[in-house]
Structure formats: C-alpha cells, structure tokens
C-alpha cells in the first residue's frame, strides 16, 4: 500500500487528500445515498472525469465513488474529506470504518457502530484516541503497525497503517487499481445526510434572520419547514423536493464563492456583492441543517 503515503511525483500516487470508507451490508448506491448522494447525478466516472467537474460551471461538487467488496461497500472521495467525516452516518444500523489522508489538515481514522464513533484517532498520534470505547481496536492497531503508547508522533507510513487497520477490521483491502477504475459515483451534499448538526445552538433563529435578510420568505416549502422546526420537530427535506432543490442551489453558490477564490480562471466571475450573498446562503444552509435535525441534536 505504498501508494497511500506516496508524495506528488512518486508513483503510484492517489493524492495528498483523499478519504476512503467501508460500510457493512449496504449496497453501493445506498451507501452513496447515506452520505447525501444526489440521484440525478449518479453515473459511472473515472477519476479524470471526477477531477474535470471541479470547476466554476459545475459548482465544484463533492463526488464519491463506490464499489462492492464482498459484504462491504467501499466509498472513495478524491481530494475531499467528507466521506470520512460521515462515518457515523454510514454506520447507522451496521458498522463502518473510514480513513482520511489530508496533508494540510488532520489525517484521521474512525470506526463507528450504529451511528456512534467507537474509536477514532489522528493518524500521527494514535496514543490519543476518542469514542465510546477508545481501546476497542488496540490489538488490531498494534498488528497494523501503530504504537498506541508512543506519544512522540508517528509519521512514516501512517496512511498505509490505517488502511491495514481497516483491512483487519473489515477483511477488505481495495487496490489502487480498484480505487482508480471507473466507479459508480454521485455528487453528494452532506446536508442531505442524516448527520448530526454542528452549528450554533440558536440555529433556527439564525436561519429565520438570514431568510429575512436575503428576502427568501417565499421560497417554496421553507415557511412550513421552519414552522415545524419551531415546534421542535424534525424536518425531512429530500434532494428532489422544491425546497431541496433550493438548498442544493444555495449550497452550490456557496461552494462557488469559496472555491473560486483559489481558482484564477474563475475568481473574477463573481462580484463582491454576489460573493457576500453566496456566503450568507452558505450560512443559511448550515443553520437550516441545525434547525431541521432536532431528533439528532
């Protein structure tokens, strides 16, 4: 698995940022749905095709691919972290494992059962673990090459060790050829997953404030959804509903505003006023996520 830790210019190489997840007893298409996969974007795509979607016109979408591996489904997200972040969502009613390589942030491992993180840790600091049972995987961690007692930092082959640990848990070790072959894939928006809200505690009030500020009160379905949220009841919004399509549009605008700042070919395509509004729409989407998930808070 040397490809997992390889650096640019060294081949084989998957990337400086990628996330891989394993979910038991869930078919590939259902696994994509669990992370917020959008049904009208499902297609078989090669990595090159996924990369080509990262542009202003397409809205810089998050894209994940899926492949079946025995009783497990493997999800892979190139140049993204959300698949690992959603390991608890993937595990509802079953179990899931996820690994994140991120050379510019926090590389992580997570093992979750029925919606709860059991064991999680920073790949370079396996001595510091979290979850409901942080020591559950200690024998397997040692077998994979981690030293759970070493607090000095472990940097060599950390991602390879994490994938070896995943194999010891799942019995599955996807090859680089499998991960880079054309795969069933979908754009996904984690807003449509059943992820626990992570925004402010006053999410509903903030959402209503932004709705008023941006004059969005006549958005189909929004007033009724907020009324339900005021009663403390959960609100389910599907991607293909009228409100769901507006949420998708707002998310896309927010992604464009953010990603285009680092895209020299697209930065000037938004005025500062348009960018400010798009960022506020992103704040609204986050607030709605918290307001509508009363059952998961």
C-alpha positions in Angstrom: 0.0 0.0 0.0 2.9 2.4 -0.6 0.6 4.5 -2.8 -1.3 5.6 0.2 1.6 7.6 1.6 3.3 8.5 -1.7 4.1 12.1 -2.5 3.5 14.0 -5.7 5.9 12.9 -8.4 6.2 9.4 -6.9 4.1 6.8 -8.5 1.8 5.1 -7.8 0.1 8.0 -6.1 -3.6 8.6 -5.2 -3.4 12.1 -3.8 -2.4 14.4 -0.9 -6.1 14.4 0.2 -8.5 11.5 -0.1 -11.0 9.7 2.1 -11.9 6.0 2.0 -14.8 4.4 3.9 -16.1 0.9 4.3 -19.7 0.2 5.3 -21.0 -3.3 6.0 -24.2 -4.8 4.5 -25.1 -1.7 2.5 -25.2 -1.7 -1.4 -23.1 0.9 -3.2 -26.0 3.0 -4.3 -27.5 3.0 -0.8 -24.1 3.9 0.6 -23.9 6.9 -1.7 -27.5 7.9 -0.6 -26.4 7.7 3.1 -23.8 10.5 2.6 -26.3 12.7 0.7 -25.8 11.3 -2.8 -27.9 13.1 -5.4 -29.9 10.6 -7.5 -29.9 12.8 -10.6 -26.1 12.8 -10.7 -25.4 9.1 -10.5 -23.1 7.9 -13.2 -20.0 5.7 -13.8 -17.0 8.0 -13.7 -13.2 7.6 -13.9 -11.0 9.8 -11.6 -10.2 12.1 -14.5 -13.9 12.8 -15.1 -14.4 13.5 -11.4 -11.5 15.9 -11.5 -12.9 17.7 -14.5 -16.1 18.5 -12.5 -14.1 20.7 -10.1 -14.8 23.9 -12.0 -17.0 27.1 -11.7 -19.7 26.0 -14.1 -20.3 22.6 -12.3 -20.1 24.2 -8.9 -17.1 22.4 -7.6 -19.2 19.4 -6.4 -18.2 16.9 -3.8 -18.1 13.5 -5.6 -17.7 10.0 -4.2 -17.3 6.6 -6.0 -18.5 3.3 -4.7 -17.6 -0.4 -5.2 -18.8 -3.6 -3.8 -16.3 -5.8 -1.9 -18.0 -8.9 -0.5 -20.4 -7.9 2.2 -18.9 -4.4 2.4 -19.1 -1.3 0.2 -16.0 0.9 -0.3 -16.5 4.6 -0.8 -13.7 6.8 -2.1 -13.6 10.6 -2.3 -10.6 12.0 -4.1 -9.4 15.5 -3.0 -12.0 15.6 -0.3 -12.7 14.7 3.4 -16.4 14.4 3.8 -16.7 10.7 3.3 -14.5 10.1 6.4 -16.4 12.8 8.4 -19.7 11.0 7.7 -18.5 7.6 9.1 -21.1 7.7 11.9 -23.9 8.4 9.4 -22.7 5.4 7.2 -22.7 3.1 10.3 -26.4 3.5 11.2 -27.8 0.0 11.7 -24.4 -1.5 10.9 -20.7 -0.7 11.2 -18.3 1.5 9.2 -14.7 2.3 9.0 -13.1 5.4 7.4 -9.6 6.7 6.7 -8.6 10.3 5.7 -5.3 11.4 4.3 -5.0 15.1 4.5 -1.5 16.6 4.1 -2.7 20.1 5.1 -5.1 19.3 8.0 -5.8 16.3 10.2 -5.4 12.8 8.9 -7.9 10.5 10.7 -9.2 7.0 11.3 -12.7 6.3 12.5 -14.6 3.2 13.5 -18.4 3.6 14.1 -21.2 1.3 15.0 -24.9 2.2 14.7 -24.4 5.9 14.4 -21.8 6.3 17.1 -18.0 6.7 16.9 -16.5 3.8 18.9 -12.8 4.5 18.2 -11.2 7.5 16.4 -7.7 9.0 16.3 -5.3 11.3 14.5 -3.1 9.0 12.3 0.1 10.6 13.6 -1.0 10.5 17.3 -2.6 7.1 17.9 -1.9 7.4 21.6 -4.7 10.0 21.8 -8.0 8.3 21.0 -11.6 9.2 21.4 -15.0 7.5 21.1 -17.3 5.3 23.3 -14.6 2.6 23.5 -11.2 4.2 22.6 -9.3 1.0 23.3 -11.6 -1.4 21.4 -9.1 -1.8 18.5 -5.8 -1.8 20.4 -4.7 -5.3 19.4 -5.6 -4.6 15.8 -3.8 -1.2 15.9 -0.6 -2.9 17.1 -1.0 -5.6 14.4 -1.3 -2.8 11.8 1.9 -1.2 12.9 0.7 1.6 15.2 2.2 2.1 18.7 -0.7 3.2 20.8 1.7 4.0 23.7 4.1 6.3 21.8 3.3 9.9 22.3 6.2 11.3 20.2 4.3 11.3 16.9 4.2 8.6 14.2 4.5 10.0 10.7 6.0 7.3 8.5 3.5 5.1 6.6 0.7 6.4 8.7 -2.0 6.1 6.0 -0.8 2.7 4.9 -1.1 1.6 8.6 -4.6 3.0 8.8 -5.7 1.1 5.7 -4.1 -2.0 7.1 -6.1 -1.5 10.3 -9.2 -1.1 8.1 -8.4 -4.4 6.5 -8.1 -6.1 9.8 -11.5 -4.8 10.9 -13.3 -5.4 7.6 -11.3 -8.1 5.7 -11.2 -5.7 2.7 -8.1 -4.2 1.2 -9.0 -2.3 -2.0 -6.2 -2.0 -4.5 -5.1 1.2 -6.2 -6.4 -0.2 -9.5 -9.8 -0.7 -8.0 -10.0 2.8 -6.5 -8.9 4.4 -9.7 -11.1 2.4 -12.1 -14.4 3.9 -13.4 -16.8 3.6 -10.4 -20.4 4.1 -9.8 -20.4 7.7 -8.4 -22.6 10.6 -7.4 -22.3 14.2 -6.5 -23.2 14.4 -2.8 -24.2 17.1 -0.3 -23.8 16.1 3.3 -26.7 18.4 4.1 -29.0 15.6 2.9 -27.3 13.0 5.0 -28.6 12.3 8.5 -25.5 13.9 10.0 -25.8 15.4 13.5 -25.9 19.3 13.4 -22.7 21.0 14.3 -23.8 24.6 14.0 -24.9 27.2 16.7 -27.5 26.3 19.3 -29.8 29.1 18.0 -29.8 27.6 14.5 -33.5 28.2 13.8 -33.4 31.8 14.9 -30.3 32.4 12.8 -31.9 30.7 9.8 -35.0 32.9 10.1 -32.8 36.0 10.4 -31.0 35.2 7.2 -34.2 34.3 5.4 -35.5 37.8 6.2 -32.1 39.5 5.4 -32.0 37.8 1.9 -35.7 38.1 1.2 -36.2 34.4 0.8 -39.5 34.1 2.7 -41.4 33.0 -0.4 -39.1 30.0 -1.1 -41.5 27.0 -1.7 -41.7 24.9 1.5 -39.4 27.0 3.6 -42.0 28.7 5.8 -43.8 25.4 6.6 -40.5 23.7 7.3 -39.4 26.5 9.8 -42.9 26.3 11.4 -42.4 22.6 12.0 -38.9 23.3 13.4 -40.3 25.9 15.8 -42.4 23.0 17.4 -39.1 21.1 18.0 -40.0 18.5 15.4 -37.5 17.1 12.8 -37.9 18.3 9.2 -37.1 15.9 6.3 -36.1 17.6 3.1 -35.3 15.4 0.1 -33.0 16.5 -2.7 -35.7 16.3 -5.3 -38.3 18.3 -3.4 -38.9 22.0 -4.2 -37.2 23.1 -1.0 -34.5 20.5 -1.5 -33.6 22.0 -4.9 -33.3 25.4 -3.5 -31.0 24.1 -0.8 -28.9 22.5 -3.5 -28.7 25.7 -5.4 -27.7 27.7 -2.2 -25.0 25.1 -1.4 -23.7 25.3 -4.9 -23.5 29.1 -4.8 -21.6 29.0 -1.5 -19.1 26.5 -2.9 -18.6 28.6 -6.0 -18.0 31.7 -3.8 -15.4 29.8 -1.7 -13.6 27.7 -4.3 -13.4 30.4 -7.0 -11.3 32.5 -4.6 -8.5 29.9 -5.3 -9.3 29.5 -9.0 -7.5 32.1 -11.1 -9.8 31.4 -14.0 -13.0 32.0 -12.0 -12.3 34.5 -9.2 -13.5 37.5 -11.3 -16.7 35.8 -12.3 -18.4 36.8 -9.0 -18.8 40.4 -7.9 -18.0 41.1 -4.2 -21.8 41.6 -3.6 -22.6 38.3 -5.2 -19.9 36.5 -3.2 -21.1 38.1 0.0 -24.6 36.9 -0.7 -23.4 33.4 -1.6 -21.5 33.1 1.6 -24.7 34.2 3.5 -26.6 31.5 1.7 -24.0 29.0 2.9 -24.6 30.3 6.5 -28.3 29.8 5.9 -27.8 26.2 4.7 -25.8 25.4 7.8 -28.3 27.0 10.1 -31.2 25.1 8.4 -29.3 21.9 8.9 -29.2 22.5 12.7 -32.8 23.8 12.8 -34.2 20.7 10.9 -32.3 18.0 12.8 -34.0 18.3 16.2 -34.0 14.5 16.5 -30.2 14.3 16.1 -29.1 17.3 18.2 
